[in-house]
Amino acid sequence: MSSGEKYVAAAYLVVFAFVLVYVLIIGLKLQRLQRELAELAARARARRLEEEEPVERPEVTPVG
């Protein structure tokens, strides 16, 4: 393998490593966004149910 071929192989390896790291970072961000979206959806669902069927809360009389 000539010197030029070694440099080309090294360049391809570096580019491949950067692309791999980029894909991993984007994948982690996607997972985090999916978790946050699921949490927001659950909160919205709970809020909607609460508005449809309000929970009766006992009245508190002031002491004094």
mmJSON file of the N, C-alpha and C atoms, coordinates in Angstrom:
{"data_MODEL":{"atom_site":{
"group_PDB":["ATOM","ATOM","ATOM","ATOM","ATOM","ATOM","ATOM","ATOM","ATOM","ATOM","ATOM","ATOM","ATOM","ATOM","ATOM","ATOM","ATOM","ATOM","ATOM","ATOM","ATOM","ATOM","ATOM","ATOM","ATOM","ATOM","ATOM","ATOM","ATOM","ATOM","ATOM","ATOM","ATOM","ATOM","ATOM","ATOM","ATOM","ATOM","ATOM","ATOM","ATOM","ATOM","ATOM","ATOM","ATOM","ATOM","ATOM","ATOM","ATOM","ATOM","ATOM","ATOM","ATOM","ATOM","ATOM","ATOM","ATOM","ATOM","ATOM","ATOM","ATOM","ATOM","ATOM","ATOM","ATOM","ATOM","ATOM","ATOM","ATOM","ATOM","ATOM","ATOM","ATOM","ATOM","ATOM","ATOM","ATOM","ATOM","ATOM","ATOM","ATOM","ATOM","ATOM","ATOM","ATOM","ATOM","ATOM","ATOM","ATOM","ATOM","ATOM","ATOM","ATOM","ATOM","ATOM","ATOM","ATOM","ATOM","ATOM","ATOM","ATOM","ATOM","ATOM","ATOM","ATOM","ATOM","ATOM","ATOM","ATOM","ATOM","ATOM","ATOM","ATOM","ATOM","ATOM","ATOM","ATOM","ATOM","ATOM","ATOM","ATOM","ATOM","ATOM","ATOM","ATOM","ATOM","ATOM","ATOM","ATOM","ATOM","ATOM","ATOM","ATOM","ATOM","ATOM","ATOM","ATOM","ATOM","ATOM","ATOM","ATOM","ATOM","ATOM","ATOM","ATOM","ATOM","ATOM","ATOM","ATOM","ATOM","ATOM","ATOM","ATOM","ATOM","ATOM","ATOM","ATOM","ATOM","ATOM","ATOM","ATOM","ATOM","ATOM","ATOM","ATOM","ATOM","ATOM","ATOM","ATOM","ATOM","ATOM","ATOM","ATOM","ATOM","ATOM","ATOM","ATOM","ATOM","ATOM","ATOM","ATOM","ATOM","ATOM","ATOM","ATOM","ATOM","ATOM","ATOM","ATOM","ATOM","ATOM","ATOM"],
"id":[1,2,3,4,5,6,7,8,9,10,11,12,13,14,15,16,17,18,19,20,21,22,23,24,25,26,27,28,29,30,31,32,33,34,35,36,37,38,39,40,41,42,43,44,45,46,47,48,49,50,51,52,53,54,55,56,57,58,59,60,61,62,63,64,65,66,67,68,69,70,71,72,73,74,75,76,77,78,79,80,81,82,83,84,85,86,87,88,89,90,91,92,93,94,95,96,97,98,99,100,101,102,103,104,105,106,107,108,109,110,111,112,113,114,115,116,117,118,119,120,121,122,123,124,125,126,127,128,129,130,131,132,133,134,135,136,137,138,139,140,141,142,143,144,145,146,147,148,149,150,151,152,153,154,155,156,157,158,159,160,161,162,163,164,165,166,167,168,169,170,171,172,173,174,175,176,177,178,179,180,181,182,183,184,185,186,187,188,189,190,191,192],
"type_symbol":["N","C","C","N","C","C","N","C","C","N","C","C","N","C","C","N","C","C","N","C","C","N","C","C","N","C","C","N","C","C","N","C","C","N","C","C","N","C","C","N","C","C","N","C","C","N","C","C","N","C","C","N","C","C","N","C","C","N","C","C","N","C","C","N","C","C","N","C","C","N","C","C","N","C","C","N","C","C","N","C","C","N","C","C","N","C","C","N","C","C","N","C","C","N","C","C","N","C","C","N","C","C","N","C","C","N","C","C","N","C","C","N","C","C","N","C","C","N","C","C","N","C","C","N","C","C","N","C","C","N","C","C","N","C","C","N","C","C","N","C","C","N","C","C","N","C","C","N","C","C","N","C","C","N","C","C","N","C","C","N","C","C","N","C","C","N","C","C","N","C","C","N","C","C","N","C","C","N","C","C","N","C","C","N","C","C","N","C","C","N","C","C"],
"label_atom_id":["N","CA","C","N","CA","C","N","CA","C","N","CA","C","N","CA","C","N","CA","C","N","CA","C","N","CA","C","N","CA","C","N","CA","C","N","CA","C","N","CA","C","N","CA","C","N","CA","C","N","CA","C","N","CA","C","N","CA","C","N","CA","C","N","CA","C","N","CA","C","N","CA","C","N","CA","C","N","CA","C","N","CA","C","N","CA","C","N","CA","C","N","CA","C","N","CA","C","N","CA","C","N","CA","C","N","CA","C","N","CA","C","N","CA","C","N","CA","C","N","CA","C","N","CA","C","N","CA","C","N","CA","C","N","CA","C","N","CA","C","N","CA","C","N","CA","C","N","CA","C","N","CA","C","N","CA","C","N","CA","C","N","CA","C","N","CA","C","N","CA","C","N","CA","C","N","CA","C","N","CA","C","N","CA","C","N","CA","C","N","CA","C","N","CA","C","N","CA","C","N","CA","C","N","CA","C","N","CA","C","N","CA","C","N","CA","C","N","CA","C","N","CA","C"],
"label_alt_id":[null,null,null,null,null,null,null,null,null,null,null,null,null,null,null,null,null,null,null,null,null,null,null,null,null,null,null,null,null,null,null,null,null,null,null,null,null,null,null,null,null,null,null,null,null,null,null,null,null,null,null,null,null,null,null,null,null,null,null,null,null,null,null,null,null,null,null,null,null,null,null,null,null,null,null,null,null,null,null,null,null,null,null,null,null,null,null,null,null,null,null,null,null,null,null,null,null,null,null,null,null,null,null,null,null,null,null,null,null,null,null,null,null,null,null,null,null,null,null,null,null,null,null,null,null,null,null,null,null,null,null,null,null,null,null,null,null,null,null,null,null,null,null,null,null,null,null,null,null,null,null,null,null,null,null,null,null,null,null,null,null,null,null,null,null,null,null,null,null,null,null,null,null,null,null,null,null,null,null,null,null,null,null,null,null,null,null,null,null,null,null,null],
"label_comp_id":["MET","MET","MET","SER","SER","SER","SER","SER","SER","GLY","GLY","GLY","GLU","GLU","GLU","LYS","LYS","LYS","TYR","TYR","TYR","VAL","VAL","VAL","ALA","ALA","ALA","ALA","ALA","ALA","ALA","ALA","ALA","TYR","TYR","TYR","LEU","LEU","LEU","VAL","VAL","VAL","VAL","VAL","VAL","PHE","PHE","PHE","ALA","ALA","ALA","PHE","PHE","PHE","VAL","VAL","VAL","LEU","LEU","LEU","VAL","VAL","VAL","TYR","TYR","TYR","VAL","VAL","VAL","LEU","LEU","LEU","ILE","ILE","ILE","ILE","ILE","ILE","GLY","GLY","GLY","LEU","LEU","LEU","LYS","LYS","LYS","LEU","LEU","LEU","GLN","GLN","GLN","ARG","ARG","ARG","LEU","LEU","LEU","GLN","GLN","GLN","ARG","ARG","ARG","GLU","GLU","GLU","LEU","LEU","LEU","ALA","ALA","ALA","GLU","GLU","GLU","LEU","LEU","LEU","ALA","ALA","ALA","ALA","ALA","ALA","ARG","ARG","ARG","ALA","ALA","ALA","ARG","ARG","ARG","ALA","ALA","ALA","ARG","ARG","ARG","ARG","ARG","ARG","LEU","LEU","LEU","GLU","GLU","GLU","GLU","GLU","GLU","GLU","GLU","GLU","GLU","GLU","GLU","PRO","PRO","PRO","VAL","VAL","VAL","GLU","GLU","GLU","ARG","ARG","ARG","PRO","PRO","PRO","GLU","GLU","GLU","VAL","VAL","VAL","THR","THR","THR","PRO","PRO","PRO","VAL","VAL","VAL","GLY","GLY","GLY"],
"label_asym_id":["A","A","A","A","A","A","A","A","A","A","A","A","A","A","A","A","A","A","A","A","A","A","A","A","A","A","A","A","A","A","A","A","A","A","A","A","A","A","A","A","A","A","A","A","A","A","A","A","A","A","A","A","A","A","A","A","A","A","A","A","A","A","A","A","A","A","A","A","A","A","A","A","A","A","A","A","A","A","A","A","A","A","A","A","A","A","A","A","A","A","A","A","A","A","A","A","A","A","A","A","A","A","A","A","A","A","A","A","A","A","A","A","A","A","A","A","A","A","A","A","A","A","A","A","A","A","A","A","A","A","A","A","A","A","A","A","A","A","A","A","A","A","A","A","A","A","A","A","A","A","A","A","A","A","A","A","A","A","A","A","A","A","A","A","A","A","A","A","A","A","A","A","A","A","A","A","A","A","A","A","A","A","A","A","A","A","A","A","A","A","A","A"],
"label_entity_id":["1","1","1","1","1","1","1","1","1","1","1","1","1","1","1","1","1","1","1","1","1","1","1","1","1","1","1","1","1","1","1","1","1","1","1","1","1","1","1","1","1","1","1","1","1","1","1","1","1","1","1","1","1","1","1","1","1","1","1","1","1","1","1","1","1","1","1","1","1","1","1","1","1","1","1","1","1","1","1","1","1","1","1","1","1","1","1","1","1","1","1","1","1","1","1","1","1","1","1","1","1","1","1","1","1","1","1","1","1","1","1","1","1","1","1","1","1","1","1","1","1","1","1","1","1","1","1","1","1","1","1","1","1","1","1","1","1","1","1","1","1","1","1","1","1","1","1","1","1","1","1","1","1","1","1","1","1","1","1","1","1","1","1","1","1","1","1","1","1","1","1","1","1","1","1","1","1","1","1","1","1","1","1","1","1","1","1","1","1","1","1","1"],
"label_seq_id":[1,1,1,2,2,2,3,3,3,4,4,4,5,5,5,6,6,6,7,7,7,8,8,8,9,9,9,10,10,10,11,11,11,12,12,12,13,13,13,14,14,14,15,15,15,16,16,16,17,17,17,18,18,18,19,19,19,20,20,20,21,21,21,22,22,22,23,23,23,24,24,24,25,25,25,26,26,26,27,27,27,28,28,28,29,29,29,30,30,30,31,31,31,32,32,32,33,33,33,34,34,34,35,35,35,36,36,36,37,37,37,38,38,38,39,39,39,40,40,40,41,41,41,42,42,42,43,43,43,44,44,44,45,45,45,46,46,46,47,47,47,48,48,48,49,49,49,50,50,50,51,51,51,52,52,52,53,53,53,54,54,54,55,55,55,56,56,56,57,57,57,58,58,58,59,59,59,60,60,60,61,61,61,62,62,62,63,63,63,64,64,64],
"pdbx_PDB_ins_code":[null,null,null,null,null,null,null,null,null,null,null,null,null,null,null,null,null,null,null,null,null,null,null,null,null,null,null,null,null,null,null,null,null,null,null,null,null,null,null,null,null,null,null,null,null,null,null,null,null,null,null,null,null,null,null,null,null,null,null,null,null,null,null,null,null,null,null,null,null,null,null,null,null,null,null,null,null,null,null,null,null,null,null,null,null,null,null,null,null,null,null,null,null,null,null,null,null,null,null,null,null,null,null,null,null,null,null,null,null,null,null,null,null,null,null,null,null,null,null,null,null,null,null,null,null,null,null,null,null,null,null,null,null,null,null,null,null,null,null,null,null,null,null,null,null,null,null,null,null,null,null,null,null,null,null,null,null,null,null,null,null,null,null,null,null,null,null,null,null,null,null,null,null,null,null,null,null,null,null,null,null,null,null,null,null,null,null,null,null,null,null,null],
"Cartn_x":[0.874,0.0,0.919,0.622,1.472,1.095,1.935,1.716,0.407,0.121,-1.114,-2.347,-2.285,-3.417,-3.662,-2.594,-2.737,-3.446,-3.082,-3.731,-5.207,-5.526,-6.926,-7.707,-7.127,-7.796,-7.998,-7.001,-7.119,-8.198,-8.259,-9.281,-10.678,-10.854,-12.152,-12.51,-11.532,-11.772,-12.196,-11.548,-11.899,-13.313,-13.636,-14.979,-16.02,-15.732,-16.656,-16.865,-15.8,-15.91,-16.782,-16.586,-17.408,-18.878,-19.15,-20.538,-21.157,-20.393,-20.893,-21.213,-20.336,-20.577,-21.799,-21.922,-23.067,-24.374,-24.406,-25.617,-25.95,-24.94,-25.182,-25.751,-25.21,-25.714,-27.154,-27.459,-28.823,-29.767,-29.327,-30.151,-30.469,-29.474,-29.707,-30.679,-30.538,-31.46,-32.877,-32.991,-34.303,-34.963,-34.199,-34.746,-35.233,-34.438,-34.822,-36.096,-36.183,-37.381,-38.611,-38.441,-39.566,-40.045,-39.11,-39.503,-40.251,-39.733,-40.389,-41.77,-41.893,-43.184,-44.184,-43.74,-44.632,-45.078,-44.162,-44.513,-45.523,-45.305,-46.243,-47.618,-47.633,-48.902,-49.643,-48.912,-49.543,-50.092,-49.33,-49.818,-51.068,-51.073,-52.238,-53.449,-53.228,-54.312,-54.877,-53.992,-54.433,-55.18,-54.698,-55.356,-56.74,-56.844,-58.132,-59.12,-58.655,-59.53,-59.942,-59.024,-59.333,-60.381,-60.296,-61.275,-62.644,-62.663,-63.933,-64.596,-63.833,-64.362,-63.581,-63.988,-63.232,-63.318,-62.239,-62.171,-62.738,-63.666,-64.259,-63.253,-63.02,-62.098,-62.872,-62.58,-63.332,-63.014,-64.061,-63.853,-63.126,-62.225,-61.439,-61.984,-62.386,-62.888,-61.742,-61.649,-60.563,-60.73,-59.639,-59.635,-59.324,-60.136,-59.783,-60.869],
"Cartn_y":[-1.168,0.0,1.229,2.149,3.335,4.358,5.356,6.407,7.154,7.428,8.124,7.327,6.015,5.156,5.117,5.174,5.193,6.468,7.603,8.862,8.864,8.3,8.221,7.312,6.183,5.268,5.942,6.688,7.397,8.473,9.179,10.222,9.604,8.483,7.811,7.334,6.836,6.372,7.522,8.675,9.842,10.314,10.38,10.812,9.825,8.529,7.515,7.665,7.922,8.092,9.296,10.41,11.593,11.335,10.653,10.342,9.42,8.444,7.53,8.271,9.155,9.939,10.836,11.449,12.317,11.531,10.347,9.521,9.109,8.774,8.403,9.578,10.768,11.945,12.239,12.179,12.432,11.36,10.122,9.05,9.285,9.723,10.01,11.167,12.202,13.337,12.896,12.038,11.548,10.762,9.926,9.17,10.11,11.147,12.1,12.843,13.256,13.957,13.051,11.785,10.853,10.66,10.577,10.458,11.704,12.89,14.129,14.248,13.84,13.894,12.956,11.768,10.819,11.383,12.03,12.626,13.764,14.599,15.691,15.162,14.114,13.521,12.952,12.319,11.761,12.882,13.962,15.101,15.715,15.849,16.417,15.511,14.185,13.229,13.328,13.415,13.508,14.819,15.88,17.181,17.172,16.562,16.487,15.675,14.551,13.736,14.497,15.262,16.04,17.108,17.71,18.732,18.121,16.908,16.245,15.771,15.224,14.715,15.351,16.526,17.178,16.385,16.358,15.657,16.576,16.038,16.861,17.024,18.255,18.546,19.107,18.658,19.173,20.649,21.363,22.779,22.94,23.882,24.134,25.421,25.303,26.514,27.153,28.463,29.151,29.059,28.904,28.83,30.223,30.684,31.997,32.656],
"Cartn_z":[0.0,0.0,0.0,-0.905,-1.002,0.061,0.179,1.172,0.898,-0.351,-0.718,-0.364,-0.587,-0.258,1.255,2.018,3.472,3.93,3.325,3.687,3.311,2.152,1.719,2.661,3.045,3.971,5.327,5.797,7.074,6.989,5.865,5.696,5.724,5.022,5.033,6.441,7.174,8.536,9.438,9.299,10.11,9.764,8.492,8.08,8.591,8.473,8.974,10.477,11.22,12.675,13.005,12.296,12.546,12.238,11.158,10.797,11.846,12.313,13.334,14.629,15.068,16.28,16.097,14.922,14.636,14.732,14.139,14.162,15.595,16.38,17.771,18.56,18.373,19.087,18.69,17.411,16.938,17.498,17.552,18.108,19.575,20.344,21.759,21.939,21.113,21.189,20.823,19.841,19.431,20.558,21.242,22.371,23.466,23.763,24.807,24.405,23.148,22.691,22.739,22.409,22.464,23.902,24.854,26.267,26.717,26.355,26.753,26.119,24.865,24.184,24.843,25.221,25.897,27.246,27.965,29.255,29.074,28.07,27.818,27.409,26.598,26.185,27.39,28.296,29.498,30.377,30.5,31.291,30.665,29.347,28.66,28.835,28.738,28.927,30.339,31.317,32.711,32.946,32.366,32.538,31.901,30.717,30.036,30.868,31.422,32.269,33.517,34.079,35.272,34.968,33.802,33.431,33.164,32.602,32.327,33.608,34.518,35.779,36.931,37.338,38.416,39.717,40.406,41.686,42.754,43.55,44.6,45.721,46.073,47.149,48.316,49.518,50.669,50.883,51.293,51.558,52.879,52.895,54.105,54.716,55.965,56.662,57.407,57.3,58.006,59.517,60.175,61.625,62.154,63.052,63.579,64.205],
"occupancy":[1.0,1.0,1.0,1.0,1.0,1.0,1.0,1.0,1.0,1.0,1.0,1.0,1.0,1.0,1.0,1.0,1.0,1.0,1.0,1.0,1.0,1.0,1.0,1.0,1.0,1.0,1.0,1.0,1.0,1.0,1.0,1.0,1.0,1.0,1.0,1.0,1.0,1.0,1.0,1.0,1.0,1.0,1.0,1.0,1.0,1.0,1.0,1.0,1.0,1.0,1.0,1.0,1.0,1.0,1.0,1.0,1.0,1.0,1.0,1.0,1.0,1.0,1.0,1.0,1.0,1.0,1.0,1.0,1.0,1.0,1.0,1.0,1.0,1.0,1.0,1.0,1.0,1.0,1.0,1.0,1.0,1.0,1.0,1.0,1.0,1.0,1.0,1.0,1.0,1.0,1.0,1.0,1.0,1.0,1.0,1.0,1.0,1.0,1.0,1.0,1.0,1.0,1.0,1.0,1.0,1.0,1.0,1.0,1.0,1.0,1.0,1.0,1.0,1.0,1.0,1.0,1.0,1.0,1.0,1.0,1.0,1.0,1.0,1.0,1.0,1.0,1.0,1.0,1.0,1.0,1.0,1.0,1.0,1.0,1.0,1.0,1.0,1.0,1.0,1.0,1.0,1.0,1.0,1.0,1.0,1.0,1.0,1.0,1.0,1.0,1.0,1.0,1.0,1.0,1.0,1.0,1.0,1.0,1.0,1.0,1.0,1.0,1.0,1.0,1.0,1.0,1.0,1.0,1.0,1.0,1.0,1.0,1.0,1.0,1.0,1.0,1.0,1.0,1.0,1.0,1.0,1.0,1.0,1.0,1.0,1.0,1.0,1.0,1.0,1.0,1.0,1.0],
"B_iso_or_equiv":[0.0,0.0,0.0,0.0,0.0,0.0,0.0,0.0,0.0,0.0,0.0,0.0,0.0,0.0,0.0,0.0,0.0,0.0,0.0,0.0,0.0,0.0,0.0,0.0,0.0,0.0,0.0,0.0,0.0,0.0,0.0,0.0,0.0,0.0,0.0,0.0,0.0,0.0,0.0,0.0,0.0,0.0,0.0,0.0,0.0,0.0,0.0,0.0,0.0,0.0,0.0,0.0,0.0,0.0,0.0,0.0,0.0,0.0,0.0,0.0,0.0,0.0,0.0,0.0,0.0,0.0,0.0,0.0,0.0,0.0,0.0,0.0,0.0,0.0,0.0,0.0,0.0,0.0,0.0,0.0,0.0,0.0,0.0,0.0,0.0,0.0,0.0,0.0,0.0,0.0,0.0,0.0,0.0,0.0,0.0,0.0,0.0,0.0,0.0,0.0,0.0,0.0,0.0,0.0,0.0,0.0,0.0,0.0,0.0,0.0,0.0,0.0,0.0,0.0,0.0,0.0,0.0,0.0,0.0,0.0,0.0,0.0,0.0,0.0,0.0,0.0,0.0,0.0,0.0,0.0,0.0,0.0,0.0,0.0,0.0,0.0,0.0,0.0,0.0,0.0,0.0,0.0,0.0,0.0,0.0,0.0,0.0,0.0,0.0,0.0,0.0,0.0,0.0,0.0,0.0,0.0,0.0,0.0,0.0,0.0,0.0,0.0,0.0,0.0,0.0,0.0,0.0,0.0,0.0,0.0,0.0,0.0,0.0,0.0,0.0,0.0,0.0,0.0,0.0,0.0,0.0,0.0,0.0,0.0,0.0,0.0,0.0,0.0,0.0,0.0,0.0,0.0],
"pdbx_formal_charge":[null,null,null,null,null,null,null,null,null,null,null,null,null,null,null,null,null,null,null,null,null,null,null,null,null,null,null,null,null,null,null,null,null,null,null,null,null,null,null,null,null,null,null,null,null,null,null,null,null,null,null,null,null,null,null,null,null,null,null,null,null,null,null,null,null,null,null,null,null,null,null,null,null,null,null,null,null,null,null,null,null,null,null,null,null,null,null,null,null,null,null,null,null,null,null,null,null,null,null,null,null,null,null,null,null,null,null,null,null,null,null,null,null,null,null,null,null,null,null,null,null,null,null,null,null,null,null,null,null,null,null,null,null,null,null,null,null,null,null,null,null,null,null,null,null,null,null,null,null,null,null,null,null,null,null,null,null,null,null,null,null,null,null,null,null,null,null,null,null,null,null,null,null,null,null,null,null,null,null,null,null,null,null,null,null,null,null,null,null,null,null,null],
"auth_seq_id":[1,1,1,2,2,2,3,3,3,4,4,4,5,5,5,6,6,6,7,7,7,8,8,8,9,9,9,10,10,10,11,11,11,12,12,12,13,13,13,14,14,14,15,15,15,16,16,16,17,17,17,18,18,18,19,19,19,20,20,20,21,21,21,22,22,22,23,23,23,24,24,24,25,25,25,26,26,26,27,27,27,28,28,28,29,29,29,30,30,30,31,31,31,32,32,32,33,33,33,34,34,34,35,35,35,36,36,36,37,37,37,38,38,38,39,39,39,40,40,40,41,41,41,42,42,42,43,43,43,44,44,44,45,45,45,46,46,46,47,47,47,48,48,48,49,49,49,50,50,50,51,51,51,52,52,52,53,53,53,54,54,54,55,55,55,56,56,56,57,57,57,58,58,58,59,59,59,60,60,60,61,61,61,62,62,62,63,63,63,64,64,64],
"auth_comp_id":["MET","MET","MET","SER","SER","SER","SER","SER","SER","GLY","GLY","GLY","GLU","GLU","GLU","LYS","LYS","LYS","TYR","TYR","TYR","VAL","VAL","VAL","ALA","ALA","ALA","ALA","ALA","ALA","ALA","ALA","ALA","TYR","TYR","TYR","LEU","LEU","LEU","VAL","VAL","VAL","VAL","VAL","VAL","PHE","PHE","PHE","ALA","ALA","ALA","PHE","PHE","PHE","VAL","VAL","VAL","LEU","LEU","LEU","VAL","VAL","VAL","TYR","TYR","TYR","VAL","VAL","VAL","LEU","LEU","LEU","ILE","ILE","ILE","ILE","ILE","ILE","GLY","GLY","GLY","LEU","LEU","LEU","LYS","LYS","LYS","LEU","LEU","LEU","GLN","GLN","GLN","ARG","ARG","ARG","LEU","LEU","LEU","GLN","GLN","GLN","ARG","ARG","ARG","GLU","GLU","GLU","LEU","LEU","LEU","ALA","ALA","ALA","GLU","GLU","GLU","LEU","LEU","LEU","ALA","ALA","ALA","ALA","ALA","ALA","ARG","ARG","ARG","ALA","ALA","ALA","ARG","ARG","ARG","ALA","ALA","ALA","ARG","ARG","ARG","ARG","ARG","ARG","LEU","LEU","LEU","GLU","GLU","GLU","GLU","GLU","GLU","GLU","GLU","GLU","GLU","GLU","GLU","PRO","PRO","PRO","VAL","VAL","VAL","GLU","GLU","GLU","ARG","ARG","ARG","PRO","PRO","PRO","GLU","GLU","GLU","VAL","VAL","VAL","THR","THR","THR","PRO","PRO","PRO","VAL","VAL","VAL","GLY","GLY","GLY"],
"auth_asym_id":["A","A","A","A","A","A","A","A","A","A","A","A","A","A","A","A","A","A","A","A","A","A","A","A","A","A","A","A","A","A","A","A","A","A","A","A","A","A","A","A","A","A","A","A","A","A","A","A","A","A","A","A","A","A","A","A","A","A","A","A","A","A","A","A","A","A","A","A","A","A","A","A","A","A","A","A","A","A","A","A","A","A","A","A","A","A","A","A","A","A","A","A","A","A","A","A","A","A","A","A","A","A","A","A","A","A","A","A","A","A","A","A","A","A","A","A","A","A","A","A","A","A","A","A","A","A","A","A","A","A","A","A","A","A","A","A","A","A","A","A","A","A","A","A","A","A","A","A","A","A","A","A","A","A","A","A","A","A","A","A","A","A","A","A","A","A","A","A","A","A","A","A","A","A","A","A","A","A","A","A","A","A","A","A","A","A","A","A","A","A","A","A"],
"auth_atom_id":["N","CA","C","N","CA","C","N","CA","C","N","CA","C","N","CA","C","N","CA","C","N","CA","C","N","CA","C","N","CA","C","N","CA","C","N","CA","C","N","CA","C","N","CA","C","N","CA","C","N","CA","C","N","CA","C","N","CA","C","N","CA","C","N","CA","C","N","CA","C","N","CA","C","N","CA","C","N","CA","C","N","CA","C","N","CA","C","N","CA","C","N","CA","C","N","CA","C","N","CA","C","N","CA","C","N","CA","C","N","CA","C","N","CA","C","N","CA","C","N","CA","C","N","CA","C","N","CA","C","N","CA","C","N","CA","C","N","CA","C","N","CA","C","N","CA","C","N","CA","C","N","CA","C","N","CA","C","N","CA","C","N","CA","C","N","CA","C","N","CA","C","N","CA","C","N","CA","C","N","CA","C","N","CA","C","N","CA","C","N","CA","C","N","CA","C","N","CA","C","N","CA","C","N","CA","C","N","CA","C","N","CA","C","N","CA","C","N","CA","C","N","CA","C"],
"pdbx_PDB_model_num":[1,1,1,1,1,1,1,1,1,1,1,1,1,1,1,1,1,1,1,1,1,1,1,1,1,1,1,1,1,1,1,1,1,1,1,1,1,1,1,1,1,1,1,1,1,1,1,1,1,1,1,1,1,1,1,1,1,1,1,1,1,1,1,1,1,1,1,1,1,1,1,1,1,1,1,1,1,1,1,1,1,1,1,1,1,1,1,1,1,1,1,1,1,1,1,1,1,1,1,1,1,1,1,1,1,1,1,1,1,1,1,1,1,1,1,1,1,1,1,1,1,1,1,1,1,1,1,1,1,1,1,1,1,1,1,1,1,1,1,1,1,1,1,1,1,1,1,1,1,1,1,1,1,1,1,1,1,1,1,1,1,1,1,1,1,1,1,1,1,1,1,1,1,1,1,1,1,1,1,1,1,1,1,1,1,1,1,1,1,1,1,1]
}}}
